């Protein structure tokens, strides 16, 4: 990962930590997953995570460009 991409990811993680419900809640096969969109080097990236309000914990699941992000998540 390039340093600029890492900085953008670090900022996205900080935003999610401050407000865990900022990500869009998914339905269907990805039920329970939240996805936060951010930009790095002019490209859109997605940060997939699980958040349960009953527990003070955020589990990062996937990070990657928008292209094939959801398809790859469904396969894993």
C-alpha positions, 0 to 999 in steps of 0.5 A: 500500500502506498503511503498516501493510501495508508493515510487515507485508510487511517483517516477512514478508520478514525472516522468509523471509530468515532461514529461506527454507524457511519457506514451503510448497513448491508442486507441480504448475503452481507447482512450485518456488514457496514461499508464506509466509502472513502477516496485514496489517490483519486480512486474510491475504496470501501472499508467493510466492518462489523459493528454490534452496538451491544459490544464496544468492538469494531471488526474490520472485514475487508478493504479494497477498491469498489471494483468487485468488492462485494463479489469478493466478500460474498465468496469469502 
